Amino acid sequence: MAKCPFAQWMPLPWSAGHYVAGPFKIVHHTTEGSTAAGAFATYQQSHDIPHFTVDEQFIYQHLDTDVAARALAHPAGTVETNRHSAIQFELVGFAGRPKKKASLTNVGRLCRWIESTHGVPPEWPNGYPNPPVNGRDPGHHNRNEQNWKTKGGHYGHCHVPVNSHWDPAYTADEVAYVMGVPATDDVQLVAERETLLEMSGRTATPHAARRAVGKKKAARPGSRKPRATKTRATKARKKRKS
């Protein structure tokens, strides 16, 4: 069983069955919609589901990654697509528009988990996706079938043989951002270190205050000396009067 530990489990019943060939690869899609709810409604109608749906807040998992999803076309008699060890996710957004950085962060986190869990190399065998031109399909997509059949790594829907879609249409900066997101454990460790530093900064003042209080307490015995001197002076005056 392969379930992403930081994904929201939202199972759907429409898998494509078992994988029939490898190596493992990650396929990037966009939903062509603005909300995860809209994507879920589409899945209910089409049954063409990915393993995951990703937006700026959550990663939703619909299928165990040990079984195949159904978000790719597979015309009869053509090369296997869904069942060629393709782990697929749909990013909420549009191919022709910029992607939200928070969503890309979640994409990166998910990709690091898939890479680690299924041995997917952090490479793009058919090259990076072509970015949109004025919000439209730029064309000239590399759908090299031999790479698909023999090389693990990252593929856009635009790279898959016998498919016609052009998503996700990442820009080069968006690809670099996704591939640069660290694994979730690293993110958590950085956050923990920052929290510890903040805590140490906050506790420095109370320590200093306690030291200051200690110094004040040490000074109190000396504060009695003036009173003692005053008492001796009073006694001396009393003796002269007598």
C-alpha beads as a LAMMPS data file, in Angstrom:
LAMMPS data file: protein, C-alpha beads

242 atoms
241 bonds

1 atom types
1 bond types

-500.0 500.0 xlo xhi
-500.0 500.0 ylo yhi
-500.0 500.0 zlo zhi

Masses

1 110.0

Atoms # bond

1 1 1 0.000 0.000 0.000
2 1 1 1.384 3.405 -0.975
3 1 1 -0.467 6.340 0.517
4 1 1 1.138 9.751 0.867
5 1 1 1.328 10.503 4.607
6 1 1 0.585 14.222 4.221
7 1 1 -2.239 13.882 1.659
8 1 1 -5.951 14.031 2.439
9 1 1 -7.363 10.565 1.688
10 1 1 -10.373 10.989 -0.640
11 1 1 -10.822 7.615 -2.337
12 1 1 -12.559 7.215 -5.682
13 1 1 -13.459 3.799 -7.129
14 1 1 -12.287 4.085 -10.747
15 1 1 -8.770 2.721 -11.180
16 1 1 -7.318 1.335 -14.418
17 1 1 -6.165 -1.815 -12.666
18 1 1 -2.616 -3.018 -12.189
19 1 1 0.460 -1.668 -13.920
20 1 1 1.750 -3.784 -16.795
21 1 1 5.135 -2.156 -17.443
22 1 1 7.628 0.312 -16.045
23 1 1 9.656 2.236 -15.062
24 1 1 7.733 4.521 -12.707
25 1 1 7.113 8.065 -13.830
26 1 1 5.208 11.141 -12.651
27 1 1 2.657 12.755 -14.987
28 1 1 1.717 16.412 -14.419
29 1 1 -1.768 17.571 -15.447
30 1 1 -3.823 20.717 -14.900
31 1 1 -7.544 20.530 -14.158
32 1 1 -8.490 23.444 -16.446
33 1 1 -10.622 24.767 -13.630
34 1 1 -10.224 27.054 -10.645
35 1 1 -11.305 24.821 -7.736
36 1 1 -10.716 21.331 -6.439
37 1 1 -14.487 20.963 -5.994
38 1 1 -14.951 21.541 -9.704
39 1 1 -12.380 18.860 -10.483
40 1 1 -14.121 16.390 -8.173
41 1 1 -17.427 17.031 -9.955
42 1 1 -15.750 16.316 -13.302
43 1 1 -14.311 13.053 -11.961
44 1 1 -17.793 11.941 -10.938
45 1 1 -18.990 12.419 -14.506
46 1 1 -16.020 11.124 -16.493
47 1 1 -14.402 8.624 -14.093
48 1 1 -11.064 9.708 -15.623
49 1 1 -9.286 10.226 -12.353
50 1 1 -5.668 10.862 -11.292
51 1 1 -4.000 9.509 -8.187
52 1 1 -3.905 13.008 -6.650
53 1 1 -5.488 16.438 -6.944
54 1 1 -3.377 19.378 -5.741
55 1 1 -4.333 22.950 -4.923
56 1 1 -2.768 25.721 -2.836
57 1 1 -4.068 24.250 0.426
58 1 1 -4.245 20.475 0.138
59 1 1 -3.045 17.371 -1.619
60 1 1 -5.957 14.953 -2.083
61 1 1 -5.252 11.282 -2.783
62 1 1 -7.877 9.256 -4.662
63 1 1 -6.037 6.008 -5.417
64 1 1 -3.240 4.018 -3.866
65 1 1 -0.199 4.574 -6.066
66 1 1 0.247 0.796 -6.349
67 1 1 -2.638 0.772 -8.873
68 1 1 -3.060 2.725 -12.108
69 1 1 -5.108 5.894 -12.535
70 1 1 -7.194 6.807 -15.606
71 1 1 -6.418 10.432 -16.492
72 1 1 -4.596 9.616 -19.759
73 1 1 -6.057 8.608 -23.087
74 1 1 -5.262 5.069 -24.237
75 1 1 -6.674 4.306 -27.680
76 1 1 -6.997 0.608 -28.427
77 1 1 -3.895 -1.014 -29.850
78 1 1 -1.510 1.789 -28.801
79 1 1 1.295 2.007 -26.253
80 1 1 0.225 1.675 -22.634
81 1 1 -0.234 5.023 -20.921
82 1 1 -2.093 4.858 -17.612
83 1 1 -0.803 1.384 -16.838
84 1 1 2.797 2.138 -17.779
85 1 1 3.627 2.863 -14.128
86 1 1 2.333 6.433 -14.507
87 1 1 1.616 8.123 -11.172
88 1 1 -0.586 11.071 -12.022
89 1 1 -1.785 14.252 -10.366
90 1 1 -4.050 17.082 -11.449
91 1 1 -2.969 20.575 -10.415
92 1 1 -5.923 22.898 -9.910
93 1 1 -5.407 25.625 -12.475
94 1 1 -5.072 26.283 -16.182
95 1 1 -2.370 25.370 -18.671
96 1 1 -2.517 28.838 -20.210
97 1 1 -2.160 30.798 -16.961
98 1 1 0.527 31.259 -14.290
99 1 1 0.406 28.722 -11.466
100 1 1 0.012 29.725 -7.820
101 1 1 3.251 29.424 -5.865
102 1 1 1.517 27.720 -2.922
103 1 1 0.100 25.127 -5.316
104 1 1 3.523 24.559 -6.860
105 1 1 4.953 24.081 -3.377
106 1 1 2.460 21.285 -2.772
107 1 1 3.297 19.826 -6.182
108 1 1 6.970 19.804 -5.230
109 1 1 6.291 18.157 -1.876
110 1 1 4.213 15.469 -3.559
111 1 1 6.824 14.875 -6.260
112 1 1 9.576 14.405 -3.658
113 1 1 7.439 11.772 -1.928
114 1 1 6.681 9.935 -5.196
115 1 1 10.338 10.086 -6.232
116 1 1 11.420 8.607 -2.921
117 1 1 8.645 6.013 -2.666
118 1 1 8.726 4.738 -6.256
119 1 1 12.301 5.457 -7.313
120 1 1 11.441 8.151 -9.857
121 1 1 14.497 10.166 -10.952
122 1 1 14.231 13.986 -10.845
123 1 1 14.567 14.268 -14.622
124 1 1 12.378 15.223 -17.600
125 1 1 13.185 12.658 -20.342
126 1 1 11.120 14.463 -22.999
127 1 1 12.277 17.907 -21.864
128 1 1 10.406 20.539 -19.908
129 1 1 6.793 21.304 -20.867
130 1 1 6.425 24.074 -23.422
131 1 1 5.024 27.223 -21.783
132 1 1 1.919 28.848 -23.239
133 1 1 2.102 31.477 -25.939
134 1 1 -0.401 34.244 -25.213
135 1 1 -2.299 31.767 -23.047
136 1 1 -2.590 29.203 -25.847
137 1 1 -1.106 25.859 -26.874
138 1 1 2.450 26.526 -28.098
139 1 1 2.593 23.236 -30.032
140 1 1 5.739 21.236 -30.829
141 1 1 5.419 18.848 -27.882
142 1 1 7.893 15.996 -27.562
143 1 1 5.860 12.785 -27.163
144 1 1 8.798 10.430 -27.689
145 1 1 7.377 6.938 -27.231
146 1 1 10.722 5.235 -26.666
147 1 1 11.524 7.553 -23.761
148 1 1 8.069 6.957 -22.312
149 1 1 8.557 3.195 -22.440
150 1 1 12.106 3.074 -21.119
151 1 1 12.868 6.127 -18.964
152 1 1 11.514 7.040 -15.552
153 1 1 11.145 10.680 -14.573
154 1 1 8.732 13.570 -14.941
155 1 1 6.389 13.975 -17.900
156 1 1 3.730 16.541 -18.644
157 1 1 0.470 15.375 -20.148
158 1 1 1.959 17.122 -23.191
159 1 1 4.727 14.479 -23.350
160 1 1 2.624 11.326 -23.292
161 1 1 2.366 9.318 -26.542
162 1 1 -1.035 9.075 -28.302
163 1 1 -2.386 11.957 -26.170
164 1 1 -3.271 15.411 -27.479
165 1 1 -3.453 17.657 -24.394
166 1 1 -0.817 20.353 -23.824
167 1 1 -0.928 20.759 -20.051
168 1 1 0.624 21.609 -17.673
169 1 1 2.513 24.225 -19.767
170 1 1 4.848 25.184 -16.923
171 1 1 7.286 28.002 -17.527
172 1 1 10.980 27.261 -16.955
173 1 1 10.768 29.156 -13.647
174 1 1 7.788 27.069 -12.562
175 1 1 9.656 23.843 -13.373
176 1 1 12.689 25.074 -11.433
177 1 1 10.500 25.967 -8.477
178 1 1 8.758 22.569 -8.393
179 1 1 12.012 20.662 -8.706
180 1 1 13.643 22.791 -6.003
181 1 1 11.037 22.175 -3.300
182 1 1 12.666 20.033 -0.586
183 1 1 11.196 16.837 0.791
184 1 1 8.585 17.394 3.493
185 1 1 10.883 16.145 6.276
186 1 1 13.429 18.824 5.332
187 1 1 10.705 21.480 5.381
188 1 1 9.601 20.387 8.825
189 1 1 13.172 20.376 10.162
190 1 1 13.761 23.911 8.894
191 1 1 10.499 25.033 10.501
192 1 1 11.468 23.360 13.767
193 1 1 14.883 25.038 13.758
194 1 1 13.290 28.427 13.143
195 1 1 10.843 27.819 15.970
196 1 1 13.671 26.872 18.318
197 1 1 15.587 30.017 17.382
198 1 1 12.513 32.134 18.027
199 1 1 12.005 30.432 21.375
200 1 1 15.646 30.989 22.348
201 1 1 15.284 34.653 21.431
202 1 1 12.185 35.006 23.570
203 1 1 13.753 33.288 26.563
204 1 1 16.877 35.491 26.494
205 1 1 15.043 38.423 28.074
206 1 1 13.658 36.481 31.081
207 1 1 17.181 35.115 31.763
208 1 1 18.588 38.596 31.665
209 1 1 15.793 39.800 33.917
210 1 1 16.539 37.059 36.437
211 1 1 20.231 38.020 36.436
212 1 1 19.278 41.638 37.037
213 1 1 17.000 40.630 39.890
214 1 1 19.845 38.586 41.356
215 1 1 22.111 41.605 41.283
216 1 1 19.475 43.702 43.009
217 1 1 19.042 41.072 45.690
218 1 1 22.821 40.995 46.229
219 1 1 22.836 44.733 46.745
220 1 1 20.181 44.708 49.487
221 1 1 22.489 43.709 52.390
222 1 1 24.668 46.722 51.559
223 1 1 21.646 48.955 51.706
224 1 1 21.487 48.423 55.464
225 1 1 24.901 50.076 55.994
226 1 1 23.563 53.639 55.843
227 1 1 20.973 52.736 58.460
228 1 1 23.694 51.215 60.681
229 1 1 25.910 54.343 60.279
230 1 1 22.976 56.535 61.153
231 1 1 22.383 54.528 64.332
232 1 1 26.049 54.884 65.466
233 1 1 25.902 58.625 64.900
234 1 1 22.778 58.852 67.017
235 1 1 24.479 56.921 69.854
236 1 1 27.488 59.271 69.710
237 1 1 25.241 62.343 70.096
238 1 1 23.512 60.740 73.067
239 1 1 26.903 60.172 74.814
240 1 1 27.954 63.865 74.343
241 1 1 24.657 65.064 75.851
242 1 1 25.189 62.896 78.870

Bonds

1 1 1 2
2 1 2 3
3 1 3 4
4 1 4 5
5 1 5 6
6 1 6 7
7 1 7 8
8 1 8 9
9 1 9 10
10 1 10 11
11 1 11 12
12 1 12 13
13 1 13 14
14 1 14 15
15 1 15 16
16 1 16 17
17 1 17 18
18 1 18 19
19 1 19 20
20 1 20 21
21 1 21 22
22 1 22 23
23 1 23 24
24 1 24 25
25 1 25 26
26 1 26 27
27 1 27 28
28 1 28 29
29 1 29 30
30 1 30 31
31 1 31 32
32 1 32 33
33 1 33 34
34 1 34 35
35 1 35 36
36 1 36 37
37 1 37 38
38 1 38 39
39 1 39 40
40 1 40 41
41 1 41 42
42 1 42 43
43 1 43 44
44 1 44 45
45 1 45 46
46 1 46 47
47 1 47 48
48 1 48 49
49 1 49 50
50 1 50 51
51 1 51 52
52 1 52 53
53 1 53 54
54 1 54 55
55 1 55 56
56 1 56 57
57 1 57 58
58 1 58 59
59 1 59 60
60 1 60 61
61 1 61 62
62 1 62 63
63 1 63 64
64 1 64 65
65 1 65 66
66 1 66 67
67 1 67 68
68 1 68 69
69 1 69 70
70 1 70 71
71 1 71 72
72 1 72 73
73 1 73 74
74 1 74 75
75 1 75 76
76 1 76 77
77 1 77 78
78 1 78 79
79 1 79 80
80 1 80 81
81 1 81 82
82 1 82 83
83 1 83 84
84 1 84 85
85 1 85 86
86 1 86 87
87 1 87 88
88 1 88 89
89 1 89 90
90 1 90 91
91 1 91 92
92 1 92 93
93 1 93 94
94 1 94 95
95 1 95 96
96 1 96 97
97 1 97 98
98 1 98 99
99 1 99 100
100 1 100 101
101 1 101 102
102 1 102 103
103 1 103 104
104 1 104 105
105 1 105 106
106 1 106 107
107 1 107 108
108 1 108 109
109 1 109 110
110 1 110 111
111 1 111 112
112 1 112 113
113 1 113 114
114 1 114 115
115 1 115 116
116 1 116 117
117 1 117 118
118 1 118 119
119 1 119 120
120 1 120 121
121 1 121 122
122 1 122 123
123 1 123 124
124 1 124 125
125 1 125 126
126 1 126 127
127 1 127 128
128 1 128 129
129 1 129 130
130 1 130 131
131 1 131 132
132 1 132 133
133 1 133 134
134 1 134 135
135 1 135 136
136 1 136 137
137 1 137 138
138 1 138 139
139 1 139 140
140 1 140 141
141 1 141 142
142 1 142 143
143 1 143 144
144 1 144 145
145 1 145 146
146 1 146 147
147 1 147 148
148 1 148 149
149 1 149 150
150 1 150 151
151 1 151 152
152 1 152 153
153 1 153 154
154 1 154 155
155 1 155 156
156 1 156 157
157 1 157 158
158 1 158 159
159 1 159 160
160 1 160 161
161 1 161 162
162 1 162 163
163 1 163 164
164 1 164 165
165 1 165 166
166 1 166 167
167 1 167 168
168 1 168 169
169 1 169 170
170 1 170 171
171 1 171 172
172 1 172 173
173 1 173 174
174 1 174 175
175 1 175 176
176 1 176 177
177 1 177 178
178 1 178 179
179 1 179 180
180 1 180 181
181 1 181 182
182 1 182 183
183 1 183 184
184 1 184 185
185 1 185 186
186 1 186 187
187 1 187 188
188 1 188 189
189 1 189 190
190 1 190 191
191 1 191 192
192 1 192 193
193 1 193 194
194 1 194 195
195 1 195 196
196 1 196 197
197 1 197 198
198 1 198 199
199 1 199 200
200 1 200 201
201 1 201 202
202 1 202 203
203 1 203 204
204 1 204 205
205 1 205 206
206 1 206 207
207 1 207 208
208 1 208 209
209 1 209 210
210 1 210 211
211 1 211 212
212 1 212 213
213 1 213 214
214 1 214 215
215 1 215 216
216 1 216 217
217 1 217 218
218 1 218 219
219 1 219 220
220 1 220 221
221 1 221 222
222 1 222 223
223 1 223 224
224 1 224 225
225 1 225 226
226 1 226 227
227 1 227 228
228 1 228 229
229 1 229 230
230 1 230 231
231 1 231 232
232 1 232 233
233 1 233 234
234 1 234 235
235 1 235 236
236 1 236 237
237 1 237 238
238 1 238 239
239 1 239 240
240 1 240 241
241 1 241 242
